[in-house]
Amino acid sequence: MVTHTMDGVLNEVTGTIHRSEPGTAEPRATCGVTYHLDVGRLSEMSVERATADHDARKCGRCFEDGHGY
């Protein structure tokens, strides 16, 4: 069984994980909510790691099973 990890962007201030915008030089979310944020407060990591290790919530705009925004 092959497991694929999804890249995400963790907003460290709100504790919310977003889908990562492909092709950007800086960590940015596909929903656009991170464009006004300081990239120093954003971390790129797998969604699985963010939810397990950082107790992050999934963004409702980026994920069907997410909440908020």
C-alpha positions as CSV (number, residue, x, y, z in Angstrom):
1,M,0.0,0.0,0.0
2,V,1.4,3.4,-1.0
3,T,0.7,6.3,1.3
4,H,0.9,9.8,-0.1
5,T,1.3,12.8,2.1
6,M,-0.4,16.0,1.2
7,D,1.7,19.2,1.6
8,G,0.1,21.8,3.7
9,V,0.8,25.3,5.2
10,L,0.4,25.6,8.9
11,N,-0.6,29.0,10.2
12,E,1.2,28.9,13.6
13,V,-0.8,31.8,15.0
14,T,-4.3,30.3,14.5
15,G,-3.3,26.6,14.4
16,T,-4.9,26.0,11.1
17,I,-3.6,23.8,8.3
18,H,-4.3,24.8,4.7
19,R,-3.6,23.1,1.3
20,S,-0.3,24.3,-0.1
21,E,-0.5,26.5,-3.2
22,P,1.6,24.8,-5.9
23,G,4.3,26.7,-7.7
24,T,4.8,29.5,-5.1
25,A,8.2,30.5,-3.8
26,E,6.9,31.1,-0.3
27,P,4.4,29.0,1.8
28,R,0.9,30.0,0.6
29,A,-2.5,28.4,0.9
30,T,-4.8,27.6,-2.1
31,C,-7.7,29.4,-0.4
32,G,-5.7,32.7,-0.3
33,V,-6.1,33.4,3.4
34,T,-2.3,33.4,4.0
35,Y,-1.3,36.0,1.4
36,H,-1.6,38.8,3.9
37,L,0.4,37.0,6.6
38,D,4.1,37.1,7.5
39,V,5.7,34.0,6.0
40,G,7.7,33.7,9.3
41,R,4.5,32.5,10.9
42,L,3.8,29.8,8.3
43,S,5.3,26.4,8.2
44,E,5.2,23.9,5.3
45,M,4.5,20.3,6.5
46,S,2.2,17.4,5.8
47,V,-1.4,17.7,6.8
48,E,-1.1,14.5,8.8
49,R,1.9,15.9,10.8
50,A,0.1,19.2,11.4
51,T,-3.0,17.6,12.8
52,A,-1.2,14.9,14.8
53,D,1.8,16.8,16.2
54,H,0.5,20.4,16.3
55,D,-3.2,19.6,17.0
56,A,-4.0,21.8,14.0
57,R,-7.5,22.3,12.6
58,K,-8.1,21.9,8.9
59,C,-9.3,25.0,6.9
60,G,-12.9,24.7,5.8
61,R,-12.1,26.4,2.5
62,C,-9.2,23.9,1.7
63,F,-10.7,20.7,3.1
64,E,-14.2,19.2,2.9
65,D,-13.8,18.0,6.5
66,G,-12.3,21.3,7.7
67,H,-13.7,24.0,9.9
68,G,-13.4,27.8,10.0
69,Y,-12.5,30.5,7.5
